[in-house]
Amino acid sequence: MKLYGSYTSPFVRHCRILLLESGLPCEFIVTDGVASSAKSPTKKVPFLEDGELFLTDSCSIIKYLREKNMQAFCFTAIEYDRFCLVNTLLEASVNLFMLEKDGILPAQSAYLQRHVARIQSGLATLDDMRWPSAGPYNDAELRLLCFLDWALFRKRFTFDEYTNLTAFLAGARAYQPFTQTIPHG
Ligand SMILES: N[C@@H](CCC(=O)N[C@@H](CS)C(=O)NCC(=O)O)C(=O)O
């Protein structure tokens, strides 16, 4: 297998955590925007090659890795809904980050203000939920951890007021696959 990605992407990090947990052999190929534009129809990372198989999204990659390791991707509808909720906030946050690099700010767009609002209401909702104090984690939990740590890494927002989320992330600092994939670069 070959996983294409970066050391900063939260989507790639989720895949890397599953690879560390499973021990499945996989080459990691650092891929920039030029290479992802050439190699993937989404022009995004991650993407994965396994022989004839080509997967273009972290969600399908995670499902594939879980199944290869005889595990389920999102066992229940509730876990899947949490995964989707976190993913919606993560996609919105990455979108705002990318647009900001191009000089486009939420103040210039009602739709981007809606992104900001959905991130705030989503975080408040997630903070009202119960999260485990230690790993291993399911995919909704891993996605949330990757999202929160990416937000700190990119200085997108702080969430000190969200005590459950803060405690959840603090607990994950003791989980090796999480600490071994800390964003850098
Ligand atoms: N839905 C995709 C999102 C991946 C994504 O947004 N990756 C970012 C890096 S964090 C990217 O490659 N962005 C480049 C672009 O949007 O052109 C997934 O889950 O894999």
The ligand as a Gaussian input file, in Angstrom:
#p B3LYP/6-31G(d) Opt

LIG

0 1
 N      -12.811000      15.016000       2.000000
 C      -11.371000      14.947000       1.937000
 C      -10.768000      16.254000       2.425000
 C       -9.247000      16.259000       2.302000
 C       -8.674000      17.657000       2.350000
 O       -9.399000      18.672000       2.394000
 N       -7.349000      17.724000       2.325000
 C       -6.675000      19.008000       2.286000
 C       -5.447000      18.980000       3.177000
 S       -5.905000      19.070000       4.879000
 C       -6.201000      19.268000       0.862000
 O       -5.554000      18.439000       0.265000
 N       -6.530000      20.466000       0.336000
 C       -6.062000      20.892000      -0.952000
 C       -7.149000      21.579000      -1.728000
 O       -8.265000      21.761000      -1.193000
 O       -6.864000      21.926000      -2.860000
 C      -10.890000      13.764000       2.764000
 O      -11.540000      13.426000       3.770000
 O       -9.869000      13.140000       2.396000

